[in-house]
Amino acid sequence: MKEVDSIGLVIPQKLFFDCPLTLQNGSVLPHFELMIETYGCLNADKSNAVLICHALSGNHHVAGYHNRDDKHPGWWDNMVGPGKPVDTNRFFVVGLNNLGGCHGSTGPLSINPTTGQAYGAEFPMVTVKDWVKSQAILADRLGIQQWAAIMGGSLGGMQALQWAIDEPKRLRHALIIASAPRLSTQNIAFNDVARQAILTDPDFCQGHYVQQQKIPRRGLRIARMMGHITYLAEDGLGKKFGRQMRQPNYQYDYNVEFEVESYLRYQGDKFAEMFDANSYLLMTKALDYFDPAKDFDGDLVAAVSTIQAKIFLASFSSDWRFSPRRSQELLDALVAANKPVQYIALNSVHGHDAFLMEDKDYQAAIRIYFNNIASELTL
């Protein structure tokens, strides 16, 4: 644990909501739980709250450490903390694990009250709109009538956009980073390949692997390896690994020879031990289904016309999974709808993962934006 520049030790909280939640597909959760973490203090008029929405494999652990032996902090620790761009000396920051996740919130690993066993494949499909609905209920529990800001990258940015559309009076700023108003055809295709790797794993057991005391490691591993490649940029990957080999000569077999192979297999193995396969399937489907313009006959300008929040957009030059032109598409719609929006297009060699990386220009832009938000507050 490195205490320098960190929020330090944090304690997750699991909140129980004893109310039915009707999902977009018509299914009903009789009750649900959300795992959250909070950082900083809520001010007297509860106007300084910031919601951090996670991407596909993220969770509630945004910043700080869970114990002193942790080697790595939360997934956005470089962004959230005392004196950081999202300054917890000024803002009350909330991170959560979305419904359908596998880090404490109600999801496929939770007990189905009807059967007394883990939901597994019986857990209903969830959408970004469902997440916004559950997050609004969370805000009610915390006494937050209006978020100062909602912020996220990738799938997290989609949630910030959906919030701005569905709950226009409940947030003042939406920060949508390395995201898109809907997935491209290519992205849907990537997600399906990842799902097929899991669904065809012999240990998947039609989604009921928990009861069989199995884990579809092979499918998860391949899905993560393939996905991880798409989150990186060729230049960045090339600079890190090139064609480095583990031994000087070819071995003429299918074992690990190139360093990049070793890296991807390590990432795949690690992911397969810490993420649930059914949750992965659900999260990728939520990505596929996200399309706020669909409710407006495909008209994105109409979809964003109800937005009252100020919007901040950021894209990264080497991000080919959520390319800058997707942010530009959203920018054009917001401008056409006469909405206040700021857009920064950043140069980066880190690909889609750039939104998680240290980058002085990127972090300076976020810091300036949050300084402006702080100037609106009564602290």
NORPE-V439716 format. One record per pair of residues at least 12 apart in sequence whose C-alpha atoms are under 10 Angstrom apart, sorted by the first residue. I is the first residue (numbers start at 0). J is the second residue. Records with the same first field share a line. If there is no record, write none. Layout:
BEGIN
I = J / J
END
This chain:
BEGIN
0 = 63 / 64 / 65 / 66 / 67 / 68 / 69 / 70 / 71 / 72
1 = 63 / 64 / 67 / 68 / 69 / 70 / 71 / 72
2 = 63 / 64 / 67 / 72
4 = 63 / 76 / 77 / 79 / 80 / 81 / 82 / 83
5 = 62 / 63 / 64 / 72 / 73 / 76 / 77 / 79 / 80 / 81 / 82 / 83
6 = 38 / 39 / 62 / 63 / 64 / 72 / 73 / 76 / 79 / 80 / 81 / 82 / 83 / 86 / 87 / 88
7 = 38 / 62 / 63 / 64 / 65 / 66 / 67 / 72 / 80 / 81
8 = 62 / 63 / 64 / 65 / 66 / 67 / 69 / 72
9 = 36 / 37 / 38 / 60 / 62 / 63 / 64 / 65 / 66 / 73
10 = 35 / 36 / 37 / 38 / 60 / 63 / 64 / 65 / 66
11 = 34 / 35 / 36 / 37 / 59 / 60 / 65 / 94 / 95 / 103
12 = 33 / 34 / 35 / 36 / 37 / 59 / 95 / 103
13 = 32 / 33 / 34 / 35 / 36 / 95 / 96 / 103 / 104 / 105
14 = 31 / 32 / 33 / 34 / 35 / 103 / 104 / 137 / 140
15 = 30 / 31 / 32 / 33 / 34 / 104 / 105 / 137
16 = 29 / 30 / 31 / 32 / 33 / 133 / 136 / 137 / 140
17 = 29 / 30 / 31 / 32
18 = 30 / 31 / 136
19 = 31
20 = 129 / 132 / 133 / 136
21 = 129 / 132 / 133
22 = 123 / 124 / 125 / 126 / 128 / 129 / 130 / 132 / 133
23 = 123 / 124 / 125 / 126 / 127 / 128 / 129 / 132
24 = 123 / 124 / 125 / 126 / 129
25 = 123 / 124
26 = 122 / 123 / 124 / 125
27 = 123
28 = 105 / 111 / 112 / 122 / 123
29 = 111 / 112 / 113
30 = 105 / 112
31 = 98 / 104 / 105 / 106 / 109 / 133
32 = 96 / 97 / 98 / 103 / 104 / 105 / 106 / 109 / 133 / 137
33 = 59 / 95 / 96 / 97 / 98 / 99 / 100 / 102 / 103 / 104 / 105 / 106 / 133 / 134 / 137
34 = 58 / 59 / 60 / 94 / 95 / 96 / 97 / 98 / 100 / 101 / 102 / 103 / 104 / 105
35 = 58 / 59 / 60 / 61 / 93 / 94 / 95 / 96 / 97 / 102 / 103 / 104 / 137
36 = 58 / 59 / 60 / 61 / 62 / 63 / 92 / 93 / 94 / 95 / 96
37 = 49 / 50 / 59 / 60 / 61 / 62 / 87 / 91 / 92 / 93 / 94 / 95
38 = 61 / 62 / 63 / 79 / 80 / 81 / 86 / 87 / 88 / 90 / 91 / 92 / 93 / 94
39 = 80 / 81 / 86 / 87 / 88 / 89 / 90 / 91 / 92 / 93
40 = 87 / 88 / 89 / 90 / 91 / 92
41 = 87 / 89 / 90 / 91 / 92 / 141 / 142 / 143 / 378
42 = 89 / 90 / 91 / 376 / 377 / 378
43 = 377 / 378
44 = 142 / 143 / 144 / 376 / 377 / 378
45 = 90 / 91 / 141 / 142 / 143 / 144 / 145 / 146 / 147 / 376 / 377 / 378
46 = 90 / 91 / 143 / 144 / 145 / 146 / 147 / 148 / 170 / 171 / 373 / 375 / 376 / 377 / 378
47 = 87 / 89 / 90 / 91 / 92 / 143 / 145 / 146 / 147 / 148 / 372 / 373 / 375 / 376 / 377 / 378
48 = 89 / 90 / 91 / 92 / 93 / 138 / 141 / 143 / 144 / 145 / 146 / 147 / 148 / 149 / 170
49 = 85 / 87 / 90 / 91 / 92 / 93 / 94 / 143 / 145 / 146 / 147 / 148 / 149 / 150 / 170 / 172 / 173
50 = 91 / 92 / 93 / 94 / 95 / 134 / 138 / 146 / 147 / 148 / 149 / 150 / 151 / 159 / 170 / 173
51 = 75 / 79 / 92 / 93 / 94 / 95 / 148 / 149 / 150 / 151 / 152 / 155 / 156 / 158 / 159 / 174
52 = 93 / 94 / 95 / 96 / 97 / 130 / 131 / 134 / 149 / 150 / 151 / 152 / 153 / 154 / 155 / 156 / 157 / 158 / 159
53 = 74 / 75 / 94 / 95 / 96 / 97 / 150 / 151 / 152 / 153 / 154 / 155 / 156 / 157 / 158
54 = 96 / 97 / 151 / 152 / 153 / 154 / 155 / 156 / 157 / 158 / 178 / 282 / 286
55 = 97 / 100 / 152 / 153 / 154 / 155 / 278 / 279 / 281 / 282 / 283 / 285 / 286
56 = 96 / 100 / 101 / 154 / 223 / 270 / 273 / 274 / 275 / 278 / 279 / 282 / 283
57 = 73 / 74 / 75 / 95 / 96 / 97 / 100 / 101 / 102 / 154 / 155 / 274
58 = 73 / 74 / 94 / 95 / 96 / 97 / 100 / 101 / 102 / 103 / 104
59 = 73 / 74 / 93 / 94 / 95 / 96 / 97 / 100 / 102 / 103 / 104
60 = 72 / 73 / 74 / 75 / 76 / 93 / 94 / 95 / 96 / 102
61 = 73 / 74 / 75 / 76 / 77 / 78 / 79 / 80 / 92 / 93 / 94 / 95 / 96
62 = 74 / 75 / 76 / 77 / 78 / 79 / 80 / 92 / 94
63 = 75 / 76 / 77 / 79 / 80
64 = 76
74 = 355 / 356
75 = 354 / 355 / 356 / 357
76 = 355
77 = 355 / 356 / 357 / 358 / 362
78 = 354 / 355 / 356 / 357 / 362 / 365 / 366
79 = 92
80 = 92
82 = 366
83 = 362 / 363 / 365 / 366
84 = 361 / 362 / 363 / 364 / 365 / 366 / 367 / 368 / 369 / 370
85 = 150 / 362 / 365 / 366 / 367 / 368 / 369 / 370 / 373
86 = 366 / 369 / 370 / 373
89 = 369 / 370 / 373 / 376 / 378
90 = 147 / 148 / 369 / 372 / 373 / 376 / 378
91 = 146 / 147
92 = 146 / 147 / 148 / 149
93 = 138 / 141 / 149
95 = 134 / 137
96 = 130
97 = 125 / 127 / 129 / 130 / 131 / 133 / 134 / 282
98 = 124 / 125 / 126 / 127 / 129 / 130 / 133 / 134 / 278 / 281 / 282
99 = 122 / 123 / 124 / 125 / 126 / 130 / 275 / 277 / 278 / 279 / 280 / 281 / 282
100 = 274 / 275 / 277 / 278 / 279 / 281 / 282
101 = 273 / 274 / 275 / 276 / 277 / 278 / 279
102 = 273 / 274 / 275 / 278
105 = 118 / 122
106 = 118 / 119 / 120 / 121 / 122 / 123 / 125 / 275 / 277 / 278 / 281
107 = 119 / 120 / 121 / 122 / 123 / 206 / 207 / 209 / 275 / 276 / 277 / 278 / 281
108 = 120 / 122 / 207 / 209 / 275 / 276 / 277 / 278
109 = 122
110 = 122
116 = 207 / 209 / 210
117 = 207 / 208 / 209 / 210
118 = 206 / 207 / 209 / 277
119 = 205 / 206 / 207 / 208 / 209 / 210 / 275 / 276 / 277 / 278
120 = 203 / 204 / 205 / 206 / 207 / 208 / 276 / 277 / 278 / 280 / 281
121 = 206 / 207 / 277
122 = 206 / 277 / 278 / 281
123 = 281
124 = 278 / 280 / 281 / 282 / 284 / 285
125 = 281 / 282 / 284 / 285 / 288
126 = 158 / 281 / 282 / 283 / 284 / 285 / 286 / 287 / 288 / 289
127 = 154 / 155 / 157 / 158 / 159 / 160 / 161 / 162 / 282 / 284 / 285 / 286 / 288 / 289 / 290 / 291
128 = 157 / 158 / 161 / 162 / 164 / 165 / 285 / 288 / 289 / 290 / 291
129 = 158 / 285
130 = 158 / 161 / 162 / 285
131 = 158 / 159 / 160 / 161 / 162 / 163 / 165 / 166
132 = 162 / 165 / 166
134 = 158 / 162
135 = 162 / 166 / 169
138 = 169
143 = 169 / 170
144 = 168 / 169 / 170
145 = 166 / 167 / 168 / 169 / 170 / 171
146 = 168 / 169 / 170 / 171 / 172 / 173
147 = 169 / 170 / 171 / 172 / 173 / 308 / 369 / 372 / 373 / 375 / 376
148 = 169 / 170 / 171 / 172 / 173 / 174 / 308 / 309 / 310 / 369 / 372
149 = 162 / 163 / 169 / 170 / 171 / 172 / 173 / 174 / 175 / 308 / 310
150 = 172 / 173 / 174 / 175 / 176 / 311
151 = 173 / 174 / 175 / 176 / 177 / 178 / 354
152 = 174 / 175 / 176 / 177 / 178 / 179 / 312 / 313 / 314 / 351 / 352 / 353 / 354 / 355
153 = 175 / 176 / 177 / 178 / 179 / 286 / 320 / 321 / 351 / 352 / 354
154 = 175 / 176 / 177 / 178 / 179 / 181 / 282 / 283 / 285 / 286 / 289
155 = 174 / 175 / 176 / 177 / 178
156 = 173 / 174 / 175 / 176 / 177 / 178 / 179 / 180 / 312 / 313
157 = 174 / 175 / 176 / 177 / 178 / 179 / 180 / 181 / 286 / 289 / 290 / 291
158 = 173 / 174 / 175 / 178 / 289
159 = 172 / 173 / 174 / 175 / 176 / 310
160 = 173 / 174 / 175 / 178 / 179 / 180 / 291 / 303 / 306 / 308 / 310 / 329
161 = 173 / 180 / 289 / 290 / 291 / 302 / 303 / 306
162 = 306 / 308
163 = 303 / 305 / 306 / 307 / 308 / 309 / 310
164 = 291 / 302 / 303 / 304 / 305 / 306 / 307 / 308
165 = 291 / 302 / 303 / 305 / 306
166 = 305 / 306 / 307 / 308
167 = 303 / 305 / 306 / 307 / 308
168 = 305 / 306 / 307 / 308
169 = 307 / 308
170 = 306 / 307 / 308 / 309
171 = 306 / 307 / 308 / 309 / 310 / 372
172 = 307 / 308 / 309 / 310 / 311 / 339 / 340 / 368 / 369 / 372
173 = 306 / 307 / 308 / 309 / 310 / 311 / 312 / 340
174 = 308 / 309 / 310 / 311 / 312 / 313 / 340 / 341 / 342 / 365 / 368
175 = 310 / 311 / 312 / 313 / 314 / 326 / 329 / 342
176 = 311 / 312 / 313 / 314 / 315 / 321 / 326 / 342 / 343 / 351 / 353 / 354
177 = 312 / 313 / 314 / 315 / 316 / 318 / 320 / 321 / 322 / 323 / 325 / 326 / 344 / 350 / 351 / 352 / 353 / 354
178 = 312 / 313 / 314 / 315 / 318 / 320 / 321 / 322 / 323 / 325 / 326 / 329 / 351 / 354
179 = 289 / 290 / 312 / 314 / 320 / 321 / 322 / 323 / 324 / 325 / 326 / 327 / 328 / 329
180 = 289 / 290 / 291 / 292 / 299 / 321 / 325 / 326 / 327 / 328 / 329 / 330 / 332
181 = 286 / 287 / 288 / 289 / 290 / 291 / 292 / 293 / 321 / 325 / 329
182 = 286 / 287 / 288 / 289 / 290 / 320 / 321 / 325
183 = 287 / 320 / 321 / 322 / 325
184 = 287
185 = 320
186 = 229 / 283 / 286 / 287 / 320 / 321
187 = 283 / 284 / 286 / 287 / 288
188 = 287
189 = 222 / 225 / 226 / 229 / 283 / 320
190 = 222 / 225 / 226 / 279 / 280 / 282 / 283 / 284 / 286 / 287
191 = 222 / 280 / 283 / 284 / 287
192 = 221 / 222 / 225 / 226
193 = 218 / 219 / 220 / 221 / 222 / 223 / 224 / 225 / 226 / 279 / 280 / 283
194 = 218 / 219 / 221 / 222 / 276 / 277 / 279 / 280 / 281 / 283 / 284
195 = 218 / 219 / 221 / 222 / 280
196 = 215 / 217 / 218 / 219 / 220 / 221 / 222 / 223 / 225
197 = 215 / 216 / 217 / 218 / 219 / 220 / 221 / 222 / 276 / 277 / 279 / 280
198 = 215 / 218 / 219 / 276 / 277 / 280
199 = 215 / 217 / 218
200 = 214 / 215 / 216 / 217 / 218 / 219
201 = 213 / 214 / 215 / 216 / 217 / 218
202 = 214 / 215 / 216 / 217 / 218
203 = 215 / 216 / 217 / 218 / 219 / 276 / 277
205 = 277
206 = 276 / 277 / 280
207 = 277
208 = 276 / 277
209 = 275
214 = 271 / 272 / 275 / 276
215 = 271 / 272 / 275 / 276 / 277
216 = 267 / 268 / 269 / 270 / 271 / 272 / 274 / 275 / 276
217 = 267 / 268 / 271
218 = 267 / 271 / 276
219 = 267 / 268 / 269 / 270 / 271 / 272 / 274 / 275 / 276 / 277 / 279 / 280
220 = 263 / 264 / 265 / 266 / 267 / 268 / 269 / 270 / 271 / 272 / 276
221 = 263 / 264 / 266 / 267 / 268 / 271
222 = 267 / 270 / 271 / 276 / 279
223 = 263 / 264 / 266 / 267 / 268 / 269 / 270 / 271 / 279
224 = 260 / 262 / 263 / 264 / 265 / 266 / 267 / 268 / 270
225 = 263 / 267
226 = 267 / 320
227 = 263 / 266 / 267 / 351 / 352
228 = 263 / 350 / 351
229 = 318 / 319 / 320 / 321 / 350 / 351 / 352
230 = 317 / 318 / 319 / 320 / 321 / 349 / 350 / 351 / 352 / 353
231 = 317 / 318 / 319 / 320 / 348 / 349 / 350 / 351 / 352 / 353
232 = 316 / 317 / 318 / 319 / 320 / 347 / 348 / 349 / 350 / 351 / 352 / 353
233 = 317 / 318 / 319 / 348 / 349 / 350
234 = 317 / 347 / 348 / 349 / 350
235 = 317 / 347 / 348 / 349 / 350
236 = 259 / 348 / 349 / 350
237 = 259 / 348
238 = 348
239 = 258 / 259
240 = 257 / 258 / 259 / 260 / 262
241 = 257 / 258 / 259
242 = 256 / 257 / 258 / 259
243 = 256 / 257 / 258 / 259
244 = 256 / 257 / 258 / 259 / 260 / 261
245 = 257 / 258 / 259 / 260 / 261
246 = 258
290 = 302
291 = 303
298 = 332
299 = 328 / 329 / 331 / 332 / 333 / 335 / 336
300 = 329 / 330 / 331 / 332 / 333 / 334 / 335 / 336 / 337
301 = 332 / 333 / 335 / 336
302 = 332 / 333 / 336
303 = 329 / 332 / 333 / 334 / 335 / 336 / 337 / 338
304 = 332 / 333 / 335 / 336 / 337 / 338
305 = 336 / 338
306 = 333 / 336 / 337 / 338 / 339
307 = 338 / 339
308 = 338 / 339 / 340
309 = 338 / 339 / 340 / 341
310 = 330 / 333 / 338 / 339 / 340 / 341 / 342
311 = 330 / 339 / 340 / 341 / 342 / 343 / 364 / 365 / 368
312 = 326 / 327 / 329 / 330 / 340 / 341 / 342 / 343 / 344
313 = 326 / 327 / 341 / 342 / 343 / 344 / 345 / 354 / 361 / 364 / 365
314 = 326 / 327 / 342 / 343 / 344 / 345 / 346 / 347 / 350 / 351 / 353 / 354 / 361
315 = 343 / 344 / 345 / 346 / 347 / 348 / 349 / 350 / 351 / 352 / 353 / 354 / 361
316 = 344 / 345 / 346 / 347 / 348 / 349 / 350 / 351 / 353
317 = 345 / 346 / 347 / 348 / 349 / 350 / 351 / 352 / 353
318 = 346 / 347 / 348 / 349 / 350 / 351 / 352 / 353 / 354
319 = 350 / 351
320 = 350 / 351 / 352
321 = 350 / 351
322 = 350 / 351
323 = 343 / 344 / 345
324 = 344
326 = 342 / 343 / 344
327 = 342 / 344
330 = 342
341 = 368
342 = 364
343 = 360 / 361 / 364 / 365
344 = 361
345 = 358 / 360 / 361 / 364
346 = 358 / 360 / 361
347 = 361
END
